[in-house]
Amino acid sequence: MRDLTTRGRATLLAVLIAAVTLAGAVPAGAAQQAAPPVDPYAPYEPQDACDPTPKPGVVAFAKLLLEAYPLSGWSGISRDCAVGGRSEHKEGRAFDWAVSVSNPQQRAVAEDALARLLGTDEDGNRHALFRRFGLMYVIWNRQIFSATQADAGWRPYACSSAASYDDCHVNHVHFSFSTAGAGMRTSWWTMAPEPAPPASVVDRIVAPTPARVAIEISAGAFPSAGSAEQVYIAHADERHDAMIASVMAGASHGAVLLTRGRKALEARVDTELRRLVGDQRATLTFVGDTATLPDELLDAYRDGHEVRRVAGADAFGTARAAALDMEQTGQQRTAVVVGASALDEALPMVAVAAANDWPVIFTGRDELHADARRFLLEAGVTQVHLAGSTRAIARSVRRQIAELEGMRVTRHGGQDPEGISVAVADSFFAIPSGYAVARQDDPVTAAVAAAYAGERRHAPLLLTDGAALRAETTDYIIRTSSPDSVGLVFGAADAVQPRVERQLRRALR
C-alpha cells in the first residue's frame, strides 16, 4: 500500500496490521541502521496558547491511521479558540479519529490499533510506538491511557454523555501529542533517511450524474457492507437539501445518497443503501419535505431501521431543522451562514463545515432570514462564518448578525467562486492531505464531494470552470502540498476536462 506519511516513513499499515517489529518497519535501504532508543514518556503539556493550525506530526499520524484502516474517519484536529475549555485541539496537537463503539467493525479497528500502539517491541520497550510518536494520552470509550501514569494502564475516564464533543469518546478516539511529537521531532520521524518522493497520485471519480457520484463516494468511504450507521438521503434536484444532507453526513461520519425517485429510490441507490447498512439497525435521515420525498418512500425502510425526516416549510426552515439537530449533538456554538441564492460561493465552506461539525444555515442576500436568526439565538451561537462575498450576503446581513449579543462574524469571500475556494483553503487547510476539485456550476455534486473531502480526507474543495485550474489555485497546491499529497477530481472528462487533471498532477510533483 502506498505510503501516506508527510515525510515518507514506513506505513502504519505495515506496523499495525502486519504486526512487524519496529526495527522491521524501517524502510528498505536503511536495514543496516539500528533504530534509535525509544523515547521517554512524554510529559503533560497542556494548551497554553491558541494556535489551532494542525501540526505536521499530528496530520501525518492521522493520515497513517486512515490509510491503515479505511473504515475509520477524520473527526478533526483544530478547534475554534472560543469553543469549550483548555484543549490541545486549540494548538493543533490533538486528533479525533472517527470510529464508533457501537459499530463492531470500527470498534475492532480501534482496539487493534490501540493494542499495537501500546504494545511492547522486540527489545522489551513497553508502549513503544505510543512513545515514539510522542503521544501524551489517548481517550477511548470512557477510558484514558496517559504517559504520566503509564504503569496504571487504562483508567476510567469521567464523562457526561451530554457534553460537547462527545465527552465519553464513544464515537471517536482522542489522541493528544507533546510538542515534540506534534513537531515530528520524536524517534518515529527520525528513525530512517528520506526515500525518493513518490509519484503524485490523482484519482478521478467518474459518474454521469450527482446521484452516481454520491454512490461512488459512499462505496469508497464505506467499502465493507454494514459499515455505515448513519445514512442521509436527499433529492438530487433539490440543491439546498443536498448541501444540508452532505454537511450532516460529514458531521456524523455517515454516508450521503441522492435520489431522483419520487415514490421509491432508484434501484442503484436502494442497492447501495442496503449495502451500507447491512444487517444492522441504522439511522436513515431523509432531508426534504413530502413533496420531494413522499412518506411512502420512507415507509419502505422503517422495518428494521430508525427512519427520520428533517424538513421545514422551505429551504430556510429545513436548514434550521438540520442545524438544530446537529447542535443537539455537537454543541459547537459555531455556524456557517450561506446565501441561499449563491450556493456556488458557499461550496468551499461545506468542506470546512463537514470537517468541523458546523451546521449550515441559509439567509437572504439583503436581510437575515428569520429562520437563520432564530437558530443563532436559540442555539447560543457565538461564532459565525459568512460563506461568500457581498454579492452572496450583503453587508447589511453581516451587521444584523454582528449586532446579536456576543456574536463574532468572519466573512470568507473573494472575487468569484474559484477565488473564494483558494481563500477558504488557505484559511482552514494549512497542511492539507489532499486536494479535491469539482465544477463550480454543479453545486449538488460539489457539495457531496466537499463534505467527503473535508471530513474523510482533510482536503479543501477547489473549484474550477471545468476547463482549467487558475494560476492562484495551482500556486496554492504547490505551496502547501507534500510528496505524499493526493488529488481528487469529481466528474467525467466532459465535465472536468483532462487538462484540469494534468494541471493537478503537475502541481503535486
C-alpha positions in Angstrom: 0.0 0.0 0.0 1.2 3.5 -0.8 3.0 5.5 1.9 0.9 8.5 3.1 3.2 10.0 5.8 4.3 13.6 5.4 8.0 12.6 5.3 7.5 9.2 3.6 8.2 6.9 6.5 7.1 3.2 6.7 3.4 2.9 6.7 1.5 2.4 9.9 -0.3 -0.3 7.9 2.9 -2.4 7.9 3.4 -1.7 11.6 -0.1 -2.0 13.0 -1.8 -4.6 10.7 1.1 -6.8 9.7 2.4 -6.6 13.3 6.0 -6.3 12.2 8.6 -5.3 14.7 9.6 -1.7 14.9 13.0 -2.4 13.5 11.4 -4.2 10.6 9.3 -1.2 9.9 12.4 0.8 8.8 12.2 1.3 5.0 14.3 -0.6 2.6 17.8 1.0 2.2 18.0 1.6 6.0 18.0 -2.0 7.1 21.6 -1.8 8.5 20.8 1.3 10.5 19.7 0.5 14.1 16.6 2.1 15.3 17.3 4.9 17.8 16.5 4.4 21.5 12.8 4.6 22.3 11.7 8.0 23.5 10.9 8.7 27.2 7.3 9.0 28.1 6.0 12.4 27.0 5.4 15.0 29.8 2.0 16.5 30.1 2.0 19.8 28.1 -1.5 21.4 28.3 -2.6 24.0 25.9 -1.3 27.4 26.9 -1.8 29.4 23.7 -4.3 29.4 20.8 -2.7 28.3 17.6 -5.1 25.7 16.1 -3.2 25.2 12.8 -2.7 21.4 12.5 0.8 20.5 13.4 2.7 18.2 10.9 3.2 15.3 13.2 -0.5 15.1 14.0 -1.5 15.4 10.4 1.0 12.6 9.4 -0.2 10.3 12.2 -3.8 10.9 11.2 -3.0 10.0 7.6 -1.3 6.8 8.7 -4.3 5.7 10.6 -6.7 6.5 7.8 -4.5 4.7 5.3 -4.2 1.6 7.6 -7.9 1.5 8.5 -10.2 2.6 5.6 -13.3 2.0 7.7 -12.3 4.9 10.0 -12.7 8.6 9.5 -11.2 12.0 10.2 -13.1 13.8 13.0 -10.8 16.9 13.2 -7.6 18.4 14.6 -8.3 22.1 15.1 -10.8 23.6 17.4 -12.1 27.2 17.4 -10.4 29.1 20.3 -13.8 30.2 21.6 -15.3 26.7 21.9 -15.0 24.9 25.2 -12.2 24.9 27.7 -8.5 24.1 27.5 -7.7 21.6 24.8 -4.6 20.6 22.7 -7.0 20.8 19.7 -6.6 24.6 20.1 -2.9 24.2 19.5 -3.3 21.7 16.6 -1.8 19.0 18.8 -4.8 16.6 19.1 -6.6 14.4 16.6 -10.0 12.8 16.9 -10.2 9.5 15.0 -13.7 8.7 13.9 -14.5 5.1 15.0 -17.6 4.1 16.9 -18.0 1.7 19.8 -21.5 0.7 18.6 -20.2 -0.4 15.2 -18.5 -3.8 15.7 -16.1 -3.4 12.7 -15.0 0.1 13.8 -14.6 -1.0 17.4 -12.4 -3.8 16.3 -10.3 -1.4 14.2 -9.9 1.0 17.2 -8.9 -1.8 19.6 -6.5 -3.3 17.2 -4.7 0.0 16.5 -4.6 0.9 20.2 -3.3 -2.5 21.2 -0.4 -2.2 18.8 0.4 1.4 19.7 0.6 0.3 23.4 2.4 -2.9 22.7 5.9 -3.9 23.7 8.6 -4.0 21.0 11.2 -6.8 20.4 13.6 -5.0 22.7 11.2 -5.1 25.6 10.2 -1.4 25.4 6.7 -1.0 26.8 4.3 1.2 24.9 7.0 1.6 22.2 5.0 3.2 19.3 3.0 5.4 21.7 6.3 6.8 22.9 7.9 7.1 19.5 5.0 9.1 18.2 5.2 11.5 21.2 1.7 10.8 22.4 0.7 12.3 25.8 -2.6 10.5 26.3 -5.4 8.6 24.5 -9.1 8.6 25.4 -11.5 6.0 24.1 -14.8 4.6 25.3 -14.8 6.1 28.8 -11.2 5.2 29.4 -7.9 7.1 29.3 -4.3 6.0 28.9 -1.7 8.6 29.7 2.1 8.8 29.5 2.3 10.3 33.0 0.5 7.3 34.5 1.6 4.6 32.1 2.0 1.9 34.8 -1.7 2.3 35.7 -2.7 1.3 32.2 -6.2 2.2 31.0 -8.1 4.1 33.7 -11.8 5.1 33.9 -12.5 8.5 32.3 -15.2 10.6 34.0 -17.5 12.0 31.4 -21.0 13.2 30.6 -22.8 11.8 27.5 -24.5 15.1 27.0 -21.2 17.1 27.0 -19.8 18.9 24.0 -17.5 16.9 21.6 -18.9 13.6 23.0 -17.1 13.8 26.3 -17.3 10.0 26.7 -15.4 9.4 23.4 -17.6 6.5 22.2 -17.7 7.7 18.6 -14.0 8.7 18.3 -10.6 8.1 19.8 -8.8 11.2 21.1 -5.0 11.4 20.6 -3.1 14.3 22.3 0.6 14.9 21.4 3.5 16.5 23.0 5.0 19.5 21.3 7.9 17.3 20.1 5.6 14.6 18.7 3.4 17.3 17.0 6.5 18.8 15.5 7.8 15.5 14.2 10.9 15.6 16.5 10.4 12.1 18.1 12.1 8.9 17.0 9.3 7.6 14.8 10.1 10.5 12.4 13.9 10.4 12.7 14.5 6.7 12.5 15.1 6.4 8.8 16.5 8.5 5.9 14.3 10.2 3.4 13.2 7.9 0.5 12.7 9.2 -3.0 9.5 11.2 -3.4 6.6 9.0 -4.6 4.9 9.8 -7.9 1.9 12.1 -7.5 -1.5 10.4 -7.4 -4.7 11.8 -8.7 -7.9 9.8 -8.5 -11.0 10.7 -10.6 -14.5 9.8 -9.5 -16.3 9.4 -12.8 -20.0 9.2 -12.9 -22.7 10.7 -15.2 -25.0 12.2 -12.5 -24.7 13.6 -9.0 -26.6 10.5 -7.7 -24.0 8.2 -9.2 -21.1 10.4 -7.8 -22.6 10.0 -4.3 -22.7 6.2 -4.8 -19.1 6.1 -5.9 -18.1 8.3 -2.9 -20.0 6.1 -0.4 -18.6 2.9 -1.8 -15.1 4.3 -1.3 -15.7 5.7 2.2 -17.6 2.6 3.4 -16.1 -0.3 1.5 -17.4 -3.0 3.8 -21.1 -3.9 3.9 -22.9 -2.8 7.0 -20.2 -0.2 7.9 -22.4 2.9 7.9 -24.5 3.6 11.0 -25.9 6.9 9.6 -27.1 7.5 6.1 -28.6 10.8 4.8 -30.7 10.9 1.7 -31.8 14.0 -0.3 -33.3 14.6 -3.7 -30.7 15.3 -6.4 -32.8 18.1 -7.9 -33.1 19.9 -4.6 -29.6 21.5 -4.3 -30.3 23.2 -0.9 -31.4 19.9 0.6 -28.4 18.1 -1.0 -26.0 20.6 0.6 -27.6 20.2 4.1 -27.6 16.4 3.8 -23.9 16.4 2.8 -23.0 18.6 5.8 -25.0 16.4 8.2 -23.4 13.2 6.8 -19.9 14.7 7.2 -20.6 15.8 10.8 -21.9 12.4 11.9 -19.3 10.4 9.8 -22.2 9.0 7.8 -22.9 8.4 4.1 -24.9 10.6 1.8 -27.0 9.4 -1.1 -29.0 11.3 -3.7 -32.2 10.2 -5.5 -34.4 11.4 -8.3 -37.1 9.0 -7.4 -40.4 10.2 -6.0 -42.2 7.1 -4.7 -39.2 4.9 -4.4 -35.4 5.1 -4.6 -33.9 4.1 -7.9 -32.5 0.6 -8.0 -28.9 1.7 -7.8 -29.5 3.9 -4.8 -31.5 1.3 -3.0 -28.8 -1.3 -3.5 -26.1 1.0 -2.2 -28.3 2.0 0.8 -28.9 -1.6 1.7 -25.2 -2.5 1.3 -24.2 0.5 3.5 -26.4 -0.6 6.4 -26.2 -4.4 6.1 -27.9 -6.3 8.8 -27.5 -3.6 11.5 -30.2 -1.3 12.7 -29.1 2.0 11.1 -30.5 5.6 11.3 -31.7 6.8 7.9 -32.3 10.6 7.7 -34.3 11.9 4.7 -33.7 15.6 4.1 -36.5 17.3 2.4 -40.3 17.7 2.6 -43.0 15.3 1.5 -43.3 17.0 -1.9 -39.8 15.8 -2.9 -39.5 12.7 -0.6 -43.1 11.3 0.0 -43.9 9.3 3.1 -44.3 6.1 1.1 -40.7 6.3 0.0 -39.6 6.5 3.7 -42.0 3.7 4.7 -40.1 1.2 2.7 -37.2 1.3 5.2 -39.0 1.6 8.5 -38.8 -2.1 9.2 -35.5 -2.6 10.9 -34.2 0.9 10.8 -34.8 4.2 12.5 -36.2 6.5 9.8 -36.3 10.3 10.3 -37.2 13.2 8.2 -35.5 16.6 8.5 -37.6 19.3 6.8 -39.1 22.7 7.1 -41.6 24.9 5.2 -38.8 25.8 2.7 -35.0 25.6 2.3 -34.5 28.1 5.2 -36.7 26.0 7.5 -35.0 22.7 6.5 -31.6 24.2 7.2 -32.7 25.4 10.6 -34.2 22.0 11.5 -31.0 20.3 10.4 -28.8 22.8 12.3 -30.8 22.2 15.5 -30.4 18.5 15.0 -26.6 18.9 14.7 -26.3 21.3 17.5 -28.1 19.0 20.0 -25.3 16.5 19.4 -22.2 18.7 18.8 -22.9 21.9 20.8 -20.3 23.7 18.6 -21.6 27.2 19.1 -20.3 27.9 15.6 -22.3 28.1 12.4 -21.8 28.7 8.6 -24.3 31.2 7.1 -24.9 30.7 3.4 -26.6 33.0 0.9 -29.4 30.8 -0.4 -29.2 32.3 -3.9 -25.4 31.9 -4.2 -24.6 28.3 -3.3 -21.5 28.3 -5.6 -19.8 30.7 -3.4 -20.6 28.6 -0.3 -19.3 25.3 -1.6 -15.7 25.6 -0.3 -17.1 26.2 3.2 -19.1 22.9 3.0 -15.8 21.0 3.3 -14.9 23.1 6.4 -18.3 22.7 8.0 -18.3 18.9 7.5 -14.8 18.6 8.9 -15.6 20.7 12.0 -19.2 19.5 12.6 -20.5 23.1 12.0 -24.2 23.4 10.9 -25.0 25.4 7.7 -28.0 27.7 7.6 -29.4 29.8 4.8 -30.2 33.5 4.6 -31.4 36.0 2.1 -28.9 38.3 0.4 -30.1 41.6 1.9 -31.9 40.6 5.1 -31.0 38.0 7.7 -33.7 35.4 7.3 -36.0 34.8 10.3 -35.1 31.1 10.5 -31.4 31.9 10.5 -31.8 34.5 13.2 -33.9 32.1 15.3 -31.3 29.4 15.1 -28.4 31.6 16.0 -30.3 32.8 19.1 -31.8 29.5 20.3 -28.6 27.6 19.8 -26.4 30.1 21.5 -24.1 30.5 18.6 -21.1 32.8 19.2 -19.1 32.4 16.0 -20.5 32.8 12.5 -18.6 32.2 9.3 -20.2 34.0 6.3 -19.8 31.9 3.2 -19.3 34.2 0.2 -18.8 37.7 -1.0 -21.1 40.7 -0.6 -22.8 39.5 -3.8 -24.0 36.5 -1.9 -24.5 38.0 1.6 -24.8 41.8 1.8 -23.0 43.9 4.4 -26.4 44.6 5.9 -26.8 40.9 6.9 -23.4 40.9 8.4 -24.3 43.9 10.5 -27.5 42.3 11.6 -25.6 39.2 12.8 -22.9 41.2 14.5 -25.5 43.1 16.4 -26.6 39.9 18.1 -25.2 39.7 21.6 -21.8 38.0 21.9 -21.6 37.3 18.2 -18.3 37.2 16.2 -18.6 37.2 12.4 -15.9 36.3 9.8 -16.5 36.6 6.1 -14.9 34.2 3.6 -15.3 35.9 0.3 -13.5 36.8 -2.9 -14.0 37.9 -6.5 -15.7 34.7 -7.6 -16.2 31.0 -6.5 -12.8 29.9 -7.7 -11.0 32.6 -5.9 -13.1 32.0 -2.8 -12.2 28.3 -2.8 -8.5 29.2 -2.6 -9.1 31.8 0.1 -11.0 29.3 2.2 -8.4 26.6 1.6 -5.7 29.0 2.8 -7.6 29.8 5.9 -8.6 26.3 7.0 -6.3 23.9 5.3 -2.7 25.0 6.1 -1.5 21.4 5.9 -4.0 19.5 3.7 -3.6 15.8 3.0 -5.1 16.2 -0.4 -7.0 18.5 -2.8 -10.5 18.0 -4.2 -11.5 19.6 -7.5 -15.1 20.0 -8.7 -17.1 22.2 -11.1 -18.5 25.4 -9.5 -21.6 25.2 -11.6 -22.6 21.8 -10.3 -23.5 22.6 -6.7 -25.0 19.2 -5.9 -22.0 17.1 -7.0 -19.6 19.7 -5.5 -21.4 19.7 -2.1 -21.3 15.9 -1.8 -17.6 16.0 -2.9 -16.8 18.8 -0.5 -18.3 17.0 2.6 -16.4 13.8 1.8 -13.1 15.7 1.1 -13.3 17.8 4.3 -14.4 15.1 6.7 -12.7 12.0 5.3 -9.6 13.3 3.6 -8.8 16.6 5.3 -8.8 18.1 1.8 -10.2 21.5 0.7 -12.6 21.8 -2.2 -11.0 23.8 -5.0 -13.4 25.0 -7.7 -12.9 25.1 -11.5 -14.9 26.1 -14.5 -14.2 22.6 -15.9 -11.7 23.8 -18.5 -8.7 24.6 -16.4 -7.3 25.4 -12.9 -6.5 29.0 -12.3 -2.9 30.1 -11.5 -3.8 31.0 -8.0 -5.2 27.5 -7.5 -2.1 25.7 -8.7 0.1 28.1 -6.8 -1.8 27.2 -3.5 -1.3 23.5 -4.3 2.4 23.9 -5.0 2.9 26.0 -1.8 1.0 23.6 0.6 1.5 20.1 -0.9 3.9 17.5 0.4 5.4 14.5 -1.5 2.5 12.3 -0.4 -0.4 14.6 -1.2 -3.1 13.3 -3.4 -5.6 14.8 -5.8 -9.3 14.0 -6.2 -11.2 15.1 -9.3 -15.0 14.7 -9.3 -16.7 14.5 -12.6 -16.4 12.8 -16.0 -13.9 14.1 -18.7 -16.7 16.0 -20.5 -17.5 17.9 -17.2 -14.0 18.4 -15.8 -11.6 18.3 -18.8 -8.4 16.2 -18.8 -6.4 19.4 -18.7 -7.5 20.0 -15.1 -6.2 16.6 -14.1 -2.9 17.2 -15.8 -2.5 20.6 -14.0 -3.3 19.0 -10.7 -0.7 16.3 -11.3 2.0 18.8 -12.2 1.2 20.9 -9.2 1.6 17.9 -6.9 5.0 17.0 -8.1 
